[in-house]
Amino acid sequence: MPNILITGASGFVGGAVVEHILRQPLVDNVQLLLLVRADDKAAGFSRIINNLKKFELSEQQLALITEDSILIGDLAEPENFINDTRLDNITQVINCAAIASFGNNPVLWKVNVDGTLIFAKRMARVKGLQRFVHVGTAMASMPDKGSVFYEDMPDNDHNEDLVQYTASKRAIEKLIRQECPLMPFVVARPSIIVGHTQFGCRPSSSIFWVFLMAIKLKKFTCTFDANIDVIPVDYCAMVLVNLCLNQDIQHDFYHISSGEEMCTPFHEIDTFVAKASNTKTIIDEYKQTSYQDFTGIRKQFKNILGPCNDKIILRAIKLYGGFAELDVKFDNQRLMDMGIPKPAPFRSYIDKCVTTTRGQSISELMMVDFK
Ligand SMILES: NC(=O)c1ccc[n+]([C@@H]2O[C@H](COP(=O)([O-])OP(=O)(O)OC[C@H]3O[C@@H](n4cnc5c(N)ncnc54)[C@H](OP(=O)(O)O)[C@@H]3O)[C@@H](O)[C@H]2O)c1
């Protein structure tokens, strides 16, 4: 019976991974251990259940998670949980936990690199470990502008990281490969995860607000035709579980992405947001605008976006605008070769993202990405 340790289950991706497993008909044959930050098991359990409720699981499905499924721990202090003997029985790990923020979190390196390495080294000593799936990020490859990034390409070390987050994600992959050479380690790098095909942004408004903000401003740093490699969180979760349990995988590195053909041009996002909100598209008014030019109009942000801190909005434009300008696609041939279906196109569920964010201001929606 697989005994899977999942980290980050109180978050967006880890929550979707648990959701995916709980919906499987053979779920009774799987044991789960969930690493979560909390003072005690009861508090950890309640954090996990509250997150899973966003995925509309039934009471019966939720009942499969109990306090015994909880491992209390913080990757900033891994020595406090790595001696738990339940880890010795783990057969697979899906490591979703990380500080996934573009902000300047002072413990970013401590959690994403130092703590994660200690945790990986501990799991490398588990005799029955069959797979350690580590969730990276496609942007860690620092792709060239306008390029397609293929899975067999080395990271572009000559390009500069736009944020420390991507540097930390690249560093930990390299360190685990160096220091745990015998561990059955697989890296899955998702592109940009936005919403859920069934529940829209209910599980998380992460990044969707960037599109809404750009549409409201009728300006952003990218062209109107720029391609955005977006995947839904439930697709990402399905792939992670497959990479975790599939006995026959050929590679130790995968992109989870929409691939060359399925990227969504920004103008299409505008069209489908307009349709779902019953508003006009901005096609005739959109203006590609540099960060520098945005600084000059910062005082208008409140009028356009509602109550907000113009400094934070400018910072968001700088951080997310830098990625949007890249106009990059991530090839997903390895998943296609495994017979894994393509992700649902963003346009097919944008309406659900619009509905589930209705009535919330940009300031409210963006909070999730500035923890
Ligand atoms: N969202 C995307 O677009 C995207 C794209 C590519 C890759 N990824 C990767 O996907 C993974 C999950 O991201 P996400 O979007 O799900 O982010 P998220 O919603 O912020 O979830 C992050 C998870 O990591 C946990 N975590 C953070 N610091 C921790 C610590 N010190 N010790 C233990 N757990 C800790 C969080 O726990 P708390 O609830 O206690 O904070 C939460 O459960 C990350 O590795 C990220 O790099 C995400």
The ligand as an SDF file (V2000), in Angstrom:
LIG
                    3D

 48 52  0  0  0  0  0  0  0  0999 V2000
    1.3110   28.6120   -7.7580 N   0  0  0  0  0  0  0  0  0  0  0  0
    2.0770   28.6060   -8.8510 C   0  0  0  0  0  0  0  0  0  0  0  0
    1.7680   29.2630   -9.8610 O   0  0  0  0  0  0  0  0  0  0  0  0
    3.3050   27.7590   -8.8980 C   0  0  0  0  0  0  0  0  0  0  0  0
    3.9720   27.6490  -10.1170 C   0  0  0  0  0  0  0  0  0  0  0  0
    5.1030   26.8610  -10.1810 C   0  0  0  0  0  0  0  0  0  0  0  0
    5.5450   26.2020   -9.0700 C   0  0  0  0  0  0  0  0  0  0  0  0
    4.8930   26.3190   -7.8860 N   0  0  0  0  0  0  0  0  0  0  0  0
    5.4110   25.5840   -6.7200 C   0  0  0  0  0  0  0  0  0  0  0  0
    4.3490   24.8380   -6.1590 O   0  0  0  0  0  0  0  0  0  0  0  0
    4.5990   24.6570   -4.7680 C   0  0  0  0  0  0  0  0  0  0  0  0
    3.3770   25.0160   -3.9800 C   0  0  0  0  0  0  0  0  0  0  0  0
    3.0500   26.3670   -4.2240 O   0  0  0  0  0  0  0  0  0  0  0  0
    1.6060   26.9340   -3.9140 P   0  0  0  0  0  0  0  0  0  0  0  0
    1.2100   27.7830   -5.0680 O   0  0  0  0  0  0  0  0  0  0  0  0
    0.7270   25.8510   -3.4640 O   0  0  0  0  0  0  0  0  0  0  0  0
    1.9320   27.8980   -2.6940 O   0  0  0  0  0  0  0  0  0  0  0  0
    1.1200   28.1310   -1.3460 P   0  0  0  0  0  0  0  0  0  0  0  0
   -0.3420   28.0970   -1.5950 O   0  0  0  0  0  0  0  0  0  0  0  0
    1.7220   29.3430   -0.7320 O   0  0  0  0  0  0  0  0  0  0  0  0
    1.4870   26.8660   -0.4730 O   0  0  0  0  0  0  0  0  0  0  0  0
    2.7440   26.6930    0.0630 C   0  0  0  0  0  0  0  0  0  0  0  0
    2.7000   25.5820    1.0690 C   0  0  0  0  0  0  0  0  0  0  0  0
    4.0140   25.4270    1.6350 O   0  0  0  0  0  0  0  0  0  0  0  0
    3.8810   25.4590    3.0400 C   0  0  0  0  0  0  0  0  0  0  0  0
    5.0490   26.0260    3.6960 N   0  0  0  0  0  0  0  0  0  0  0  0
    5.5710   27.2590    3.5310 C   0  0  0  0  0  0  0  0  0  0  0  0
    6.5940   27.4410    4.3850 N   0  0  0  0  0  0  0  0  0  0  0  0
    6.6990   26.2920    5.0880 C   0  0  0  0  0  0  0  0  0  0  0  0
    7.5490   25.8650    6.1470 C   0  0  0  0  0  0  0  0  0  0  0  0
    8.4770   26.6790    6.6660 N   0  0  0  0  0  0  0  0  0  0  0  0
    7.4190   24.6220    6.6410 N   0  0  0  0  0  0  0  0  0  0  0  0
    6.4360   23.7970    6.1680 C   0  0  0  0  0  0  0  0  0  0  0  0
    5.5860   24.1500    5.1820 N   0  0  0  0  0  0  0  0  0  0  0  0
    5.7230   25.3830    4.6610 C   0  0  0  0  0  0  0  0  0  0  0  0
    2.6760   26.3570    3.3000 C   0  0  0  0  0  0  0  0  0  0  0  0
    2.2600   26.1490    4.6260 O   0  0  0  0  0  0  0  0  0  0  0  0
    1.4820   27.3000    5.4490 P   0  0  0  0  0  0  0  0  0  0  0  0
    0.0450   27.1360    5.0770 O   0  0  0  0  0  0  0  0  0  0  0  0
    1.7630   26.9510    6.8560 O   0  0  0  0  0  0  0  0  0  0  0  0
    2.0470   28.6260    5.0310 O   0  0  0  0  0  0  0  0  0  0  0  0
    1.7340   25.8580    2.2200 C   0  0  0  0  0  0  0  0  0  0  0  0
    1.1170   24.6710    2.6190 O   0  0  0  0  0  0  0  0  0  0  0  0
    5.8180   25.5050   -4.4140 C   0  0  0  0  0  0  0  0  0  0  0  0
    6.9380   24.6740   -4.3480 O   0  0  0  0  0  0  0  0  0  0  0  0
    5.9400   26.4480   -5.5960 C   0  0  0  0  0  0  0  0  0  0  0  0
    7.2700   26.8000   -5.7980 O   0  0  0  0  0  0  0  0  0  0  0  0
    3.7680   27.0800   -7.7650 C   0  0  0  0  0  0  0  0  0  0  0  0
  1  2  1  0
  2  3  2  0
  2  4  1  0
  4  5  1  0
  4 48  2  0
  5  6  2  0
  6  7  1  0
  7  8  2  0
  8  9  1  0
  8 48  1  0
  9 10  1  0
  9 46  1  0
 10 11  1  0
 11 12  1  0
 11 44  1  0
 12 13  1  0
 13 14  1  0
 14 15  2  0
 14 16  1  0
 14 17  1  0
 17 18  1  0
 18 19  2  0
 18 20  1  0
 18 21  1  0
 21 22  1  0
 22 23  1  0
 23 24  1  0
 23 42  1  0
 24 25  1  0
 25 26  1  0
 25 36  1  0
 26 27  1  0
 26 35  1  0
 27 28  2  0
 28 29  1  0
 29 30  1  0
 29 35  2  0
 30 31  1  0
 30 32  2  0
 32 33  1  0
 33 34  2  0
 34 35  1  0
 36 37  1  0
 36 42  1  0
 37 38  1  0
 38 39  2  0
 38 40  1  0
 38 41  1  0
 42 43  1  0
 44 45  1  0
 44 46  1  0
 46 47  1  0
M  CHG  2   8   1  16  -1
M  END
$$$$
